[in-house]
């Protein structure tokens, strides 16, 4: 398999995993509306999918920067800046998913008081992670539909 073909394959896997992660993040955002609800599996799987997607994106990024980024900024600067924003939104999605996961998994470890605050934090973190991931996915498709490996 040539390097270009491998990069194209990894880029597409990254994109599909990104959209699956968006859907996965919606699940805990909905489930955790009830503060007493425990959804450790949903929270863990959603966060894991976002982290794996981000790691794959980070793996492909050096080749993207080397082969596509400059051409994108020259040919379509608005799309280049959209991709820059996509990266920021993706980092935000990962950060909020991690906050949501850690706070949700920490609930049984605390006693007397902070459970409600942790439950609220977890719920809002997954709502924000979903929103950031959705914007990142839409921006990613916009850029990928213009220029790819």
C-alpha positions, 0 to 999 in steps of 0.5 A: 500500500502506498503512503498516499493511499494509506493517508487517504484511508486514514483520513476517511477513517478519521472522518467517519469516526468523527461523525460516530463520535458526534453521535456517541457524545449525544448519548451521554448528553441525553442520558445525564439529564437525570442527575441520579442516572449513572451511565458509566459505559456510555460515558466511557465509550463516548469519551474513548471514541473522541480520544481515538478520533483525535489521536488518529487526526494527530497522526495524520496531521503532519502529512496534512500540514506538509502536503495540503495545508499551504495549498488550501490557504493559497487556493481557498483561504476561507477553507484554510481558516475553517480547518484551523477552527475545526482543530480548535473545536476538536480539541475543545470536544476532547477536553469537554468529553474528558471533563465529563467522563472524569466528573461522572466517574468520580461521583461514586468516590465522593460522599456528602454534597458534591455529587450533585455538582459533579453530575451537573458538571458532567452533563454540561460537559457532554453537551458542550463536547457534543456541540464542539464535535458537531461543529468540528465534523461539519467544518471537517467535511467542508474542507475535505470536500474541497481538498484531500490526500 
